[in-house]
Amino acid sequence: MIIHVVKATLVVALATLLAGCQTALVDQFGPLSVRSVSVSTKPTVQSATDIRSVVAKAATATVVKDMPNGRQASVHITVNGVNYKNAVMSLLVGSANILGTTVSVTDKSGSVIAEFPLNEQADYIFNGVIGAAIAATQDLADVDRKLSEQYAKSLAKRIYGDQAEQLPSAAPAPTVAPSDETSARKPTKRRKVPVS
């Protein structure tokens, strides 16, 4: 078990280093305007929260962008695994919170523009006794949220490069449906009451 965790940590660390060297998709394939994000999880994924919806919310808010003359595209994210920082591993060799995914970017006809692995890790720098304490006391729901937000920023940078933050968002504004009570109630006319 320990060997598998060490191997997974090393693979993610190497993938993270190599991901920083990759060229943005818009530099390889021309301008893109991501219109939608969908997320699925492998059946073996175990997380503290509904990681699918947490990643979908963060990625939609960050990745759905309107690039001038951009080819319409969709992003599908498959969550392959979520690993939480382990107290024992933090003491022995180091451990991190890790979100592992595979990303597929398609055009509006469904043709694949690019497919690549993308992993996000957090809290690796804190190991030893401090790392063990962090691992033992961390709020896993908060870890899922932070990992997803960091992941979404990394994904936007992988798609749009350095201009990711300057592009206008094309994400739909959240809508609030009226509650049943207010939608069922009809406006009433006010009657004038004579004053004597």
C-alpha positions in Angstrom: 0.0 0.0 0.0 2.8 2.4 0.9 4.6 1.7 -2.3 1.5 2.5 -4.3 1.0 5.9 -2.6 4.7 6.7 -3.1 4.5 5.8 -6.7 1.3 7.8 -7.2 2.8 10.9 -5.5 6.0 10.7 -7.7 3.9 10.3 -10.9 1.7 13.3 -10.0 4.8 15.4 -9.0 6.4 14.6 -12.4 3.2 15.2 -14.3 2.8 18.6 -12.5 6.3 19.6 -13.4 5.9 18.6 -17.1 2.5 20.3 -17.2 4.2 23.6 -16.6 6.2 23.1 -19.8 3.3 22.5 -22.0 2.1 25.0 -24.6 -1.4 26.5 -24.3 -4.1 24.9 -26.5 -4.8 28.3 -28.1 -1.2 28.6 -29.2 -1.4 25.1 -30.8 -4.9 25.2 -32.3 -5.9 28.8 -32.6 -8.5 30.8 -30.6 -11.0 28.8 -28.6 -14.2 29.9 -26.9 -15.2 27.2 -24.4 -19.0 27.2 -24.1 -19.6 24.3 -21.7 -17.9 22.1 -19.2 -19.1 18.6 -18.2 -17.6 16.4 -15.5 -17.8 12.7 -14.8 -16.1 10.5 -12.2 -14.8 7.0 -12.5 -16.8 4.6 -10.2 -13.7 4.0 -8.1 -13.4 7.6 -7.0 -14.0 8.2 -3.4 -14.1 11.8 -2.1 -15.5 13.6 0.9 -18.0 15.6 -1.2 -19.7 15.2 -4.5 -16.4 16.0 -6.3 -18.1 16.0 -9.7 -20.3 18.9 -8.9 -17.5 20.8 -7.0 -15.2 20.5 -10.0 -18.0 21.4 -12.4 -18.8 24.5 -10.6 -15.2 25.7 -10.3 -14.3 24.8 -13.9 -17.4 26.4 -15.4 -16.8 29.6 -13.6 -13.1 29.7 -14.6 -12.9 28.0 -18.0 -16.0 29.1 -19.9 -14.5 32.2 -21.7 -15.3 34.2 -24.8 -12.2 34.6 -27.0 -12.4 36.9 -30.0 -12.8 34.8 -33.2 -12.6 31.7 -31.0 -13.8 28.3 -32.3 -16.6 27.1 -30.1 -15.5 24.2 -27.9 -16.6 22.1 -25.0 -14.5 20.6 -22.2 -15.2 17.2 -20.6 -13.3 16.4 -17.4 -13.1 12.8 -16.1 -12.1 12.7 -12.5 -9.8 9.6 -12.2 -8.9 9.9 -8.5 -8.8 12.0 -5.3 -6.2 11.3 -2.7 -6.0 13.1 0.6 -2.9 13.9 2.5 -2.0 11.0 4.7 -0.5 11.7 8.2 1.7 8.6 8.2 3.0 9.2 4.7 3.6 12.9 5.6 5.9 11.7 8.4 7.7 9.1 6.3 8.2 10.3 2.7 5.7 13.1 2.1 2.1 13.3 1.0 -0.2 15.7 -0.7 -3.9 16.3 -1.5 -4.2 15.3 -5.2 -7.0 15.6 -7.8 -6.2 13.5 -10.9 -8.2 14.0 -14.2 -8.2 13.5 -17.9 -9.5 16.4 -20.0 -11.0 16.2 -23.4 -11.6 19.4 -25.4 -13.9 19.0 -28.4 -15.3 21.4 -31.1 -19.0 21.9 -31.7 -19.1 18.9 -34.1 -17.7 16.7 -31.4 -14.3 16.3 -32.9 -11.5 16.0 -30.3 -9.2 19.0 -30.4 -7.0 17.8 -27.5 -7.0 15.3 -24.8 -4.5 15.3 -21.9 -4.1 14.4 -18.2 -4.2 17.2 -15.7 -3.5 16.8 -12.0 -3.6 19.3 -9.2 -1.8 18.8 -5.9 -1.8 20.9 -2.7 -0.1 20.9 0.7 2.9 18.8 -0.5 5.3 21.3 0.9 4.1 20.7 4.5 5.5 17.3 5.6 7.1 15.8 8.7 5.3 16.6 12.0 3.6 19.7 10.6 2.3 17.7 7.5 1.0 14.9 9.7 -0.8 17.5 11.9 -2.3 19.1 8.8 -3.4 15.7 7.4 -5.0 14.7 10.6 -7.0 17.9 11.1 -7.9 19.0 7.6 -11.5 19.6 6.6 -11.9 17.3 3.5 -14.8 19.3 2.1 -12.6 22.4 2.2 -9.8 20.4 0.6 -12.1 19.4 -2.3 -13.2 23.0 -2.8 -9.6 24.4 -2.8 -8.3 21.6 -5.0 -11.1 22.2 -7.5 -10.5 26.0 -7.6 -6.7 25.6 -8.1 -7.5 22.9 -10.7 -9.8 25.2 -12.6 -7.1 27.9 -12.7 -4.6 25.4 -14.0 -7.0 24.2 -16.6 -7.8 27.7 -17.8 -4.0 28.4 -18.1 -3.6 25.1 -20.0 -6.3 26.1 -22.5 -5.8 29.9 -22.8 -2.2 30.4 -21.6 -1.2 33.6 -19.9 -4.3 35.5 -21.3 -6.7 33.3 -19.3 -7.4 35.9 -16.6 -7.9 38.7 -19.1 -10.6 37.0 -21.2 -14.2 37.8 -20.5 -16.3 35.1 -18.9 -19.0 33.5 -21.0 -20.3 31.4 -18.1 -24.1 31.7 -17.7 -25.2 33.8 -14.8 -26.8 31.7 -12.0 -30.5 31.9 -12.1 -32.8 31.7 -9.0 -36.1 30.1 -9.6 -39.0 31.6 -7.6 -40.1 29.4 -4.7 -43.5 27.7 -5.1 -45.0 30.0 -2.5 -44.1 33.2 -4.3 -44.9 31.9 -7.8 -48.3 30.6 -6.7 -49.3 33.9 -5.1 -50.9 36.4 -7.4 -50.7 40.1 -6.8 -53.7 41.5 -5.0 -55.3 44.8 -5.6 -55.4 47.2 -2.7 -58.7 48.5 -1.7 -59.1 52.0 -0.6 -60.6 52.2 2.8 -62.6 55.4 3.4 -61.3 57.4 6.3 -64.1 59.0 8.4 
